[in-house]
């Protein structure tokens, strides 16, 4: 993992200090962006709009709660790796409450009990460990990322303790749940996402800027005046 990150192009000290966008692979990224747009337009966009049209909103919420709950054990692991013991305990507590009182995670009583929501990933773990974000990259089918976060995406496929329990949940259940969750977000925010992807003069540049602003804010508190909340738009994948 360290070798992979170090092999990527790296930002200079001046580029880090200025916060400028570092995109040495722009040509390849734009090709992947075009592929992602084609998949979104042909498959994911119509499927997502149909999903939120046919499935009642309370059920969409329940599926989102379920996906979020399945991610809690993995969030607990990343929190521990970051040295955030209290956050890890909160993730575990939310998982236990919602898995029992919340009907296997289909409801969210933990929030009603004022247990705060927590979220993190291995990309943030690498940030805490001192790895630079590296160049901007766009991943096929996933969307905007950085070299550091791309490594995090792969590692997080293997860090959820639920995948190693006996008996274990259905294979790839967490992945399927996250896909359904993204469909719900894509369908609910369809007008905003469509305007960004299909009505802007340069959807690649706009998506890149929004992603980096949001991610840097999450990790470092930068660009607070430009931060777009998740309720306004989801820029992590399609």
WOSULLIN-V498246 format. One record per pair of residues at least 4 apart in sequence whose ideal C-beta (glycine too) atoms are under 6 Angstrom apart, sorted by sequence separation. I is the first residue (numbers start at 1). J is the second residue. D is the distance in whole Angstrom. If there is no record, write none. Layout:
i j d
I J D
I J D
This chain:
i j d
11 15 4
25 29 5
39 43 6
40 44 5
41 45 6
43 47 6
44 48 6
50 54 6
51 55 6
55 59 5
71 75 6
94 98 6
95 99 6
97 101 6
98 102 4
103 107 5
120 124 5
145 149 5
152 156 6
169 173 5
172 176 6
189 193 5
190 194 6
193 197 6
194 198 5
195 199 5
196 200 6
203 207 6
211 215 6
212 216 6
216 220 5
228 232 5
11 16 5
15 20 5
40 45 5
55 60 5
79 84 4
102 107 4
110 115 4
126 131 4
145 150 5
217 222 6
228 233 6
99 105 6
138 144 6
139 145 5
197 203 5
200 206 5
216 222 4
217 223 6
15 22 6
98 105 5
102 109 5
162 169 6
216 223 6
79 87 4
80 88 5
101 109 5
137 145 5
79 88 4
136 146 6
196 206 6
213 223 5
217 227 5
11 22 5
76 88 5
97 109 6
98 110 5
134 146 5
135 147 5
97 110 4
133 146 4
134 147 3
137 150 6
213 226 5
134 148 5
214 228 6
9 24 5
76 91 4
133 148 5
75 91 4
76 92 5
94 110 4
131 148 5
210 228 6
72 91 5
94 115 5
72 94 5
93 115 6
126 148 5
72 95 4
211 235 5
123 148 6
210 235 5
123 149 4
91 118 5
90 118 5
69 98 5
123 152 3
122 152 4
87 118 5
121 152 5
122 155 4
122 156 5
121 156 6
69 105 3
66 105 5
65 105 6
66 106 5
65 106 6
79 120 6
192 233 5
78 120 5
65 108 5
82 125 5
62 106 4
78 122 6
81 125 5
189 233 6
75 120 6
82 128 5
78 125 5
185 234 5
144 207 6
144 211 4
136 208 6
77 159 5
74 159 5
74 160 4
73 160 5
73 161 5
73 162 5
127 219 5
143 237 4
142 237 5
143 238 6
70 174 5
33 138 5
32 138 5
70 177 5
32 140 6
29 138 4
25 135 6
67 177 4
24 135 5
66 177 6
67 178 5
22 135 5
23 136 5
67 181 4
63 180 5
64 181 5
64 184 6
60 184 5
5 131 6
8 134 5
9 135 5
51 183 5
48 183 4
52 187 3
51 187 5
52 188 6
48 186 4
49 187 5
8 147 4
48 187 4
49 190 6
1 151 6
33 204 5
30 204 5
44 238 5
40 238 4
